Amino acid sequence: MTQFSDFGLEPTILDAVRSEGYTVPTPIQLQAIAPILAGRDLLGIAQTGTGKTAAFALPMLHRLIANRKRAPRLACRTLILSPTRELASQIAEMFRTYGRNLPLRVMTVFGGVAIGPQIRQLANGVDVLVATPGRLLDHMQQRTVRLDLVETFVLDEADQMLDMGFILPIRRVVQALPAVRQNLFFSATMPNEIEKLSRDLLRDPIRVAVTPVASTVEQVDQRVIYVAMADKRRLLSSMLRDAAFARTLVFARTKHGADRVVQHLLADGVDASAIHGNKSQSQRERALQGFRDGRTRVLVATDIAARGIDVEGVTHVVNFDLPNVPESYVHRIGRTARAGAGGIAISFCGHEERGMLRDIEKLIRCRIPANDHDLGSAPPLPLRQNSHAPAPQANRPAPHAKRSPPPAANRYGPPAGQRTRPGPRGQLRHGGGGR
């Protein structure tokens, strides 16, 4: 079995990896580390949670230290573009974790915070710069950063960049890069515009695909609950009374909707906080840290967090609102199945959202099982009204048969004593905070 020591990585990097308890690479790490070490361009098709950040961080750290030199003033040797502040922070934290024994400088550049400290730090030059496109353009316009000495350029979560309207800013950044450089391009899906962008950026790339495009994480136990829109908040509060929902990530479609869900949960005595684009950077960091360390049991987020949050031990993802873009469903539910662990994803589907559900089921090529609920005032919609495939006959009660009560007290997850166990500790996960 291949181990990290087989790649010939710098011993201090291997020491840092071992200290985190990891020895066995994930599939994308197996395929990507060697080509990146060799200086090849790479196109990676992978979801978050597959270990892709470590797949490029480890070989990039090795190449930086193998060619020891000081970054000139205002310059960076490695540039990583990320769509969100949270993901940028997590990527930078991972570089710091696995490069903690190396004399390398890592910094982040994103909006929502004062630009002055960033200008002062950039003035001395940095080895690894992780940036969001908007704030990086601000620095370029103010001439407080120069990109003509970049040795390696990484574009992460390219399809989310497209969704957020960052394609033109990315092209402006690329124009400022030197002609000779290494390029690493990562995306979970490959829509036409992203495919074209990859052709423009990459030179004879190695192609790595570790999961089918837009596939659903296999370890996630998915189900849908048909519920009237007006009853969603009451259903959510009812579910969260179950202690099995130990660390739950709830997705709302809008910022205001996320805040309303939090207000409702707090009024019902459920610890919850929100994370979305209207929150300040410090508010977002506090909310995420509280969720990570267990002080907050429920985090309510918009899709800005679907790829930028990687927290170990998320037991449930609840789609309070179904996403408008079917691919977002895949990224949302992937928050609860990280590096081999299992999880449960529950989607609330109102009458107005049944078309969205059909689009999701078409994308993932399977029908999501339905659960009834018992709020009384809003009976569940018949499953056949939303079906585009024959309903499975196995395990269905005969007409007029009495349903068996659910085992234990958990109606929305595995029976007591059969909780999904976390994946092996010997796989290196993607993201910050020691993941």
URFENUR-V714815 format. One record per pair of residues at least 24 apart in sequence whose C-alpha atoms are under 8 Angstrom apart, sorted by the first residue. I is the first residue (numbers start at 0). J is the second residue. If there is no record, write none. Layout:
I;J + I;J
This chain:
1;29 + 6;32 + 6;33 + 8;57 + 8;58 + 8;61 + 9;61 + 11;98 + 11;100 + 11;101 + 12;57 + 12;60 + 12;61 + 12;97 + 12;98 + 12;100 + 15;96 + 15;97 + 15;98 + 15;99 + 15;100 + 16;97 + 19;433 + 20;424 + 20;425 + 21;424 + 21;425 + 21;426 + 21;427 + 22;425 + 22;426 + 22;427 + 23;425 + 23;426 + 23;427 + 24;425 + 24;426 + 24;427 + 25;49 + 25;50 + 25;338 + 25;426 + 25;427 + 25;428 + 26;209 + 27;51 + 27;54 + 27;207 + 27;208 + 27;209 + 28;53 + 28;54 + 30;207 + 31;55 + 31;207 + 32;57 + 32;58 + 33;58 + 34;205 + 35;59 + 36;61 + 36;62 + 38;181 + 39;181 + 39;182 + 39;204 + 39;205 + 40;181 + 40;182 + 40;183 + 40;201 + 40;202 + 40;203 + 40;204 + 40;205 + 41;182 + 41;183 + 41;184 + 41;201 + 41;204 + 41;205 + 41;206 + 41;207 + 42;183 + 42;184 + 42;185 + 42;197 + 42;201 + 42;204 + 42;205 + 42;206 + 42;207 + 43;183 + 43;184 + 43;185 + 43;186 + 43;206 + 43;207 + 43;208 + 44;185 + 44;186 + 44;187 + 44;188 + 44;189 + 44;206 + 44;207 + 44;208 + 44;209 + 44;210 + 44;212 + 45;185 + 45;186 + 45;187 + 45;188 + 45;208 + 45;209 + 45;210 + 45;212 + 46;186 + 46;187 + 46;210 + 46;330 + 47;187 + 47;306 + 47;330 + 47;333 + 47;429 + 48;309 + 48;333 + 48;334 + 48;336 + 48;337 + 48;338 + 48;428 + 48;429 + 48;430 + 49;337 + 49;338 + 49;428 + 49;429 + 50;338 + 50;427 + 50;428 + 50;429 + 50;430 + 51;428 + 51;429 + 52;90 + 52;93 + 52;429 + 52;430 + 53;93 + 53;427 + 53;428 + 53;429 + 53;430 + 55;183 + 56;93 + 56;94 + 57;94 + 57;97 + 60;94 + 60;98 + 63;126 + 64;101 + 64;103 + 69;124 + 69;126 + 70;123 + 70;124 + 70;125 + 70;126 + 71;123 + 71;124 + 72;121 + 72;122 + 72;123 + 72;124 + 73;121 + 73;122 + 73;123 + 73;124 + 73;125 + 73;143 + 73;144 + 73;145 + 74;121 + 74;122 + 74;124 + 74;125 + 74;144 + 74;145 + 74;146 + 74;147 + 74;148 + 74;149 + 75;124 + 75;125 + 75;126 + 75;127 + 75;128 + 75;145 + 75;146 + 75;148 + 75;149 + 76;125 + 76;126 + 76;127 + 76;128 + 76;148 + 76;149 + 76;150 + 76;151 + 77;126 + 77;127 + 77;128 + 77;149 + 77;150 + 77;151 + 77;152 + 77;153 + 78;127 + 78;128 + 78;129 + 78;130 + 78;149 + 78;151 + 78;152 + 78;153 + 79;127 + 79;128 + 79;129 + 79;130 + 79;152 + 79;153 + 79;154 + 79;155 + 80;129 + 80;130 + 80;131 + 80;132 + 80;153 + 80;154 + 80;155 + 81;129 + 81;130 + 81;131 + 81;132 + 81;154 + 81;155 + 81;156 + 81;160 + 82;131 + 82;132 + 82;155 + 82;156 + 82;157 + 82;159 + 82;160 + 82;163 + 83;131 + 83;303 + 83;307 + 84;109 + 84;110 + 84;131 + 84;307 + 85;284 + 85;304 + 85;307 + 85;308 + 86;306 + 86;307 + 86;308 + 86;430 + 87;129 + 87;130 + 87;131 + 88;129 + 88;431 + 89;307 + 89;430 + 89;431 + 89;432 + 90;129 + 90;430 + 90;431 + 91;128 + 91;129 + 91;431 + 92;430 + 92;431 + 92;432 + 92;433 + 93;430 + 93;431 + 93;432 + 93;433 + 93;434 + 96;432 + 96;433 + 103;127 + 105;129 + 108;134 + 108;135 + 109;133 + 109;134 + 109;135 + 110;134 + 111;279 + 111;280 + 112;280 + 118;143 + 132;165 + 132;168 + 132;169 + 132;172 + 133;168 + 136;168 + 136;172 + 145;175 + 146;175 + 146;176 + 146;177 + 147;175 + 147;176 + 147;177 + 148;176 + 148;177 + 149;176 + 149;177 + 149;180 + 150;179 + 150;180 + 150;181 + 151;180 + 151;181 + 151;182 + 151;183 + 152;180 + 152;181 + 152;182 + 152;183 + 153;182 + 153;183 + 153;184 + 153;185 + 154;182 + 154;183 + 154;184 + 154;185 + 155;184 + 155;185 + 155;186 + 156;185 + 156;186 + 156;187 + 157;184 + 157;185 + 157;186 + 157;187 + 157;193 + 158;186 + 158;187 + 158;188 + 158;189 + 158;190 + 158;193 + 159;186 + 161;192 + 161;193 + 187;212 + 187;213 + 188;212 + 188;213 + 213;326 + 213;329 + 213;362 + 213;363 + 214;329 + 214;362 + 214;363 + 215;329 + 215;333 + 215;363 + 216;329 + 216;332 + 216;333 + 216;336 + 218;336 + 218;339 + 218;340 + 218;341 + 218;342 + 219;332 + 219;333 + 219;335 + 219;336 + 219;341 + 219;342 + 219;343 + 219;344 + 220;341 + 220;342 + 220;343 + 220;344 + 221;343 + 221;344 + 221;345 + 221;367 + 221;368 + 222;344 + 222;345 + 222;346 + 222;367 + 222;368 + 222;369 + 222;370 + 223;345 + 223;346 + 223;347 + 223;348 + 223;367 + 223;368 + 223;369 + 223;370 + 224;345 + 224;346 + 224;347 + 224;348 + 224;369 + 224;370 + 224;371 + 224;372 + 224;379 + 225;347 + 225;348 + 225;349 + 225;350 + 225;369 + 225;370 + 225;371 + 225;372 + 225;379 + 225;380 + 226;347 + 226;348 + 226;349 + 226;350 + 226;372 + 226;377 + 226;378 + 226;379 + 226;380 + 227;348 + 227;349 + 227;350 + 227;377 + 227;379 + 228;348 + 228;349 + 228;350 + 230;377 + 231;319 + 231;347 + 232;260 + 232;263 + 234;374 + 235;319 + 236;264 + 236;267 + 236;269 + 238;411 + 239;269 + 241;408 + 241;409 + 243;314 + 243;409 + 243;412 + 244;314 + 244;315 + 245;296 + 245;313 + 245;314 + 245;315 + 246;290 + 246;293 + 246;296 + 246;297 + 246;312 + 246;313 + 246;314 + 246;315 + 247;296 + 247;297 + 247;298 + 247;313 + 247;314 + 247;315 + 247;316 + 247;317 + 248;297 + 248;298 + 248;299 + 248;300 + 248;313 + 248;315 + 248;316 + 248;317 + 248;334 + 249;297 + 249;298 + 249;299 + 249;300 + 249;316 + 249;317 + 249;318 + 249;319 + 250;299 + 250;300 + 250;301 + 250;302 + 250;316 + 250;317 + 250;318 + 250;319 + 250;320 + 250;331 + 251;299 + 251;300 + 251;301 + 251;302 + 251;318 + 251;319 + 251;320 + 251;321 + 252;301 + 252;302 + 252;320 + 252;321 + 252;322 + 253;301 + 254;300 + 254;301 + 257;299 + 257;300 + 257;301 + 258;299 + 260;299 + 261;299 + 269;296 + 269;297 + 270;295 + 270;296 + 270;297 + 271;295 + 271;296 + 271;297 + 271;298 + 271;299 + 272;297 + 272;298 + 272;299 + 273;298 + 273;299 + 273;300 + 274;298 + 274;299 + 274;300 + 274;301 + 274;304 + 275;300 + 275;301 + 275;303 + 275;304 + 276;303 + 302;327 + 302;331 + 305;330 + 305;331 + 305;334 + 306;330 + 306;331 + 306;334 + 308;334 + 309;334 + 309;337 + 309;429 + 309;430 + 309;431 + 310;334 + 311;337 + 311;434 + 312;421 + 313;342 + 314;342 + 314;343 + 315;342 + 315;343 + 315;344 + 315;345 + 316;343 + 316;344 + 316;345 + 317;344 + 317;345 + 317;346 + 317;347 + 318;344 + 318;345 + 318;346 + 318;347 + 319;346 + 319;347 + 320;346 + 320;347 + 320;348 + 321;346 + 321;347 + 321;348 + 321;352 + 321;355 + 321;356 + 322;355 + 323;355 + 325;355 + 325;358 + 325;359 + 325;362 + 326;359 + 326;362 + 328;359 + 337;422 + 337;428 + 338;422 + 338;426 + 338;427 + 338;428 + 339;421 + 339;422 + 339;423 + 340;419 + 340;420 + 340;421 + 340;422 + 340;423 + 341;419 + 341;420 + 341;421 + 341;422 + 342;419 + 343;412 + 345;411 + 350;380 + 353;385 + 357;385 + 357;386 + 357;387
